[in-house]
C-alpha cells in the first residue's frame, strides 16, 4: 500500500531544480507533504487496518506500524487515526473514501 497526501499551496522552487530549493522552499515542500509505503494487514475483530511502513517521508515512521480504525457505512470507507502529535498539538485525522458507480 502507499499513501501520499500533498498540500496544494506549497511553494514552487524558483530555480526549477529539485535539488536547489531555498530553505523556505524546501521547508514548505516538506511540511506540505506526507507519504509512506509498505505492506498492510487487517484485524477485522478490532476494526483496524495496520500499515507496516517500509519507507516514509517522516523518518520516525520507517519500520513501524501506522494503525488506522476503519468502518464501512454504505458506500463509504472511513479511516481514522489514533491521536498523534502534530505541530505541538494532539490531533486526529479522518479520511473518507466513497465508492463511485
C-alpha positions in Angstrom: 0.0 0.0 0.0 1.0 3.6 -0.3 -0.4 6.8 1.0 0.5 10.3 -0.3 -1.0 13.5 0.9 0.1 16.8 -0.6 -1.0 20.3 0.4 -1.9 22.2 -2.8 -0.5 25.5 -1.8 3.2 24.5 -1.5 5.7 27.0 -2.9 7.3 26.1 -6.3 11.1 26.1 -6.4 12.1 29.3 -8.3 15.2 27.5 -9.8 13.2 24.7 -11.3 15.8 22.3 -9.9 14.5 19.8 -7.3 17.9 19.9 -5.5 18.3 23.6 -5.4 15.4 24.9 -3.4 15.9 27.7 -0.9 15.5 26.8 2.8 12.0 28.3 2.7 11.0 26.4 -0.4 12.4 23.1 1.0 10.6 23.6 4.3 7.3 24.4 2.5 7.7 21.3 0.3 8.4 19.0 3.3 5.8 20.4 5.6 3.1 20.2 2.8 3.8 16.5 2.0 3.5 13.2 3.8 3.9 9.8 2.1 4.7 6.3 3.2 4.5 2.8 1.7 4.7 -0.8 2.8 2.5 -3.8 3.4 -0.7 -3.9 5.4 -2.7 -6.2 7.5 -6.4 -6.1 8.6 -7.7 -7.0 12.0 -11.5 -7.3 11.4 -12.2 -8.1 15.1 -10.6 -4.8 16.2 -11.8 -2.8 13.2 -8.3 -1.8 12.2 -6.0 -1.8 9.2 -2.3 -1.7 10.1 0.1 -0.1 7.6 3.6 -1.5 8.0 5.7 1.4 6.8 8.8 0.3 5.0 9.6 3.9 3.8 8.2 7.3 4.8 8.8 11.0 4.3 8.6 11.2 8.1 11.7 9.2 9.2 10.1 8.2 12.6 7.5 6.1 10.8 10.0 3.9 8.9 10.0 0.3 10.0 6.9 0.9 12.3 3.2 0.5 12.1 0.5 3.0 11.4 -2.8 1.9 12.9 -6.0 3.1 11.2 -9.5 2.5 12.5 -11.8 1.5 9.7 -15.5 1.2 9.2 -17.9 0.8 6.3 -21.0 2.9 6.1 -23.0 2.2 3.0 -20.8 3.2 0.1 -18.2 4.9 2.4 -15.0 3.6 3.9 -13.9 5.7 6.8 -10.4 5.6 8.0 -9.3 7.4 11.2 -6.1 7.7 13.1 -5.5 7.4 16.8 -4.4 10.7 18.4 -1.0 11.9 17.2 1.3 14.8 17.8 1.4 17.4 15.0 2.8 20.9 15.3 2.9 20.6 19.1 -0.7 19.6 19.4 -2.6 16.3 19.7 -4.6 15.7 16.5 -6.7 13.0 14.8 -7.3 12.6 11.1 -10.3 11.2 9.3 -10.2 10.1 5.6 -13.5 9.2 3.8 -13.5 7.2 0.7 -16.7 6.9 -1.3 -17.5 4.3 -3.9 -18.4 5.8 -7.3 -20.6 3.8 -9.5 
